[in-house]
């Protein structure tokens, strides 16, 4: 095997998923990707995305695929709920937040549902998780719940309430209460999203 192919395979082991752009940054020829695929040493896992064929992908592989192509975007709402195991729904679209004035990304597969956030909202309460070796920006638990109330007309109030109950009533070791997030943290993001008045009566019923 050539030194070039060795370098590409090592990059795939390290990153999990690689793009032709990653090869360009390392001064490696793109044609080697095609050769490695033909040899069965790399697998094409999406348009312009490659990984080792033996690599095991998680159920959230679509989030990693989107993050490879749009690293600044933030996974939010229903997709974030699913990632944090706060909903029984399995959205077929990836819900993605982008800057308010940014051009919407074009991606046929997986399908995207775009939401526009202000610049501060793309930072506050956003966490970075590694999925299949790829860094993915996802709204945290408390931020996701508050966002669901803010966008309740898009996703449904029932979904927001389900998520709120999930974070506030998780059984503890002795059957007692063990909240996943604090009320203060929830309230912080409720105020950030300007939905404190909307969430207040539901919080009062649950605490």
C-alpha positions in Angstrom: 0.0 0.0 0.0 1.3 3.4 -0.8 2.3 6.0 1.8 -0.5 8.2 0.5 -3.2 5.5 1.1 -1.7 4.8 4.5 -2.1 8.5 5.4 -5.7 8.6 4.3 -6.6 5.5 6.2 -5.0 6.8 9.3 -6.9 10.0 8.9 -10.2 8.0 8.6 -9.3 6.1 11.8 -8.6 9.3 13.7 -11.6 11.3 12.5 -14.2 8.6 11.9 -15.6 10.3 8.8 -13.5 12.2 6.2 -14.2 14.5 3.3 -12.2 15.4 0.2 -11.6 18.7 1.9 -9.8 17.0 4.7 -7.4 15.5 2.1 -6.7 18.8 0.5 -5.7 20.3 3.9 -3.2 17.5 4.3 -1.9 17.7 0.7 -3.3 14.3 -0.2 -4.8 13.6 -3.7 -8.5 13.1 -3.9 -8.2 10.3 -6.5 -6.8 8.1 -3.7 -10.3 8.1 -2.1 -11.8 6.5 -5.2 -9.0 3.9 -5.4 -9.4 3.0 -1.7 -13.2 2.6 -2.2 -12.6 0.3 -5.2 -10.2 -1.7 -3.1 -12.8 -2.1 -0.3 -10.5 -0.3 2.2 -12.9 2.7 2.5 -16.6 2.9 2.3 -18.7 5.8 0.9 -21.2 6.6 3.7 -22.8 9.7 2.2 -22.3 12.2 -0.6 -18.6 13.3 -0.2 -18.2 11.3 3.0 -16.0 8.3 3.6 -15.2 6.0 6.5 -13.5 2.7 7.2 -15.8 -0.2 6.1 -15.6 -2.0 9.5 -16.7 1.2 11.4 -19.8 0.8 13.5 -22.2 3.7 13.1 -24.7 4.8 15.8 -28.4 5.6 15.4 -27.3 9.3 15.3 -25.1 8.8 12.2 -27.2 11.3 10.3 -26.2 14.0 12.8 -22.5 13.3 12.2 -23.1 13.3 8.4 -24.7 16.8 8.6 -22.0 18.1 11.0 -19.3 17.1 8.5 -20.8 19.2 5.8 -22.1 22.1 8.1 -19.8 22.2 11.2 -21.1 25.6 12.3 -24.7 24.6 12.4 -26.4 23.4 15.6 -28.6 20.3 16.0 -31.7 21.5 17.8 -35.4 20.8 18.7 -36.7 17.4 17.7 -33.3 16.0 16.7 -31.7 17.3 20.0 -34.6 15.8 22.0 -34.0 12.4 20.3 -30.3 12.7 21.0 -30.9 13.4 24.7 -33.6 10.7 24.9 -36.3 13.2 25.8 -38.9 12.1 23.3 -40.4 8.9 21.9 -40.5 10.5 18.5 -38.0 9.6 15.8 -37.9 12.6 13.4 -37.0 11.7 9.8 -35.6 15.1 9.3 -32.5 16.6 11.0 -33.5 19.8 12.8 -30.7 22.3 12.3 -30.2 25.8 13.5 -28.2 28.3 11.4 -27.4 32.0 11.7 -30.4 34.3 10.9 -28.8 35.7 7.7 -27.0 32.6 6.6 -27.8 30.8 3.3 -29.8 27.6 4.0 -27.6 24.5 3.4 -28.6 22.2 0.6 -28.7 18.6 1.4 -31.0 15.9 -0.1 -30.1 13.1 2.3 -30.7 13.2 5.2 -33.5 15.8 4.8 -33.1 19.0 6.9 -35.5 21.2 8.8 -33.9 24.6 9.1 -34.5 27.0 12.0 -32.8 30.4 12.2 -31.1 31.4 15.5 -29.5 34.7 16.4 -25.7 34.6 16.9 -25.9 34.4 20.7 -28.4 31.6 20.5 -25.9 29.6 18.4 -23.5 29.7 21.4 -25.5 29.7 24.6 -26.3 26.3 25.9 -24.7 24.5 22.9 -22.6 21.5 23.6 -20.1 19.6 21.5 -20.6 15.8 21.3 -18.6 13.3 19.3 -20.8 11.0 17.2 -19.0 8.4 15.1 -15.8 10.3 15.7 -17.3 13.6 14.3 -17.7 16.7 16.6 -21.4 17.7 16.5 -22.8 20.8 18.0 -26.1 20.1 19.8 -28.2 22.2 22.2 -27.9 21.0 25.8 -30.8 19.4 27.7 -32.1 22.6 29.5 -31.6 24.7 26.4 -33.5 22.2 24.2 -36.5 22.1 26.5 -36.7 25.9 26.5 -36.4 25.9 22.7 -39.3 23.5 22.4 -41.5 25.9 24.2 -40.3 28.8 22.0 -41.0 26.8 18.9 -44.1 25.0 20.2 -46.2 26.1 17.2 -43.7 24.2 15.0 -43.3 21.0 17.0 -46.4 20.9 19.2 -46.9 21.9 22.8 -47.4 18.2 23.7 -43.8 17.5 22.7 -42.5 20.4 24.8 -44.5 19.1 27.8 -43.2 15.6 27.3 -39.6 16.8 27.4 -40.2 19.0 30.4 -41.6 16.0 32.4 -38.7 13.8 31.3 -36.1 16.2 32.7 -38.0 16.9 35.9 -39.2 13.5 36.9 -36.5 10.9 36.4 -36.7 8.2 39.1 -33.8 8.1 41.5 -32.0 5.1 43.0 -34.6 4.6 45.7 -37.6 5.6 43.6 -37.2 9.2 44.6 -36.8 12.3 42.4 -33.6 13.0 40.5 -33.9 15.9 38.1 -31.7 15.8 35.0 -31.4 19.6 35.1 -32.0 22.2 37.8 -35.0 24.5 37.9 -32.6 27.5 37.8 -30.9 26.2 34.6 -34.3 25.7 33.0 -35.4 29.1 34.0 -32.2 30.7 32.6 -32.9 29.4 29.2 -36.6 30.1 29.4 -35.7 33.8 30.0 -33.1 33.6 27.2 -35.8 32.3 24.8 -38.4 34.7 26.3 -40.8 31.9 27.2 -40.6 32.2 31.0 -44.2 33.3 31.2 -45.3 30.4 29.0 -43.3 27.8 31.0 -44.1 29.1 34.5 -47.5 27.4 35.0 -46.2 24.0 33.8 -43.1 24.3 36.0 -45.3 25.1 39.0 -47.4 22.0 38.4 -44.4 19.8 38.2 -42.2 21.0 41.1 
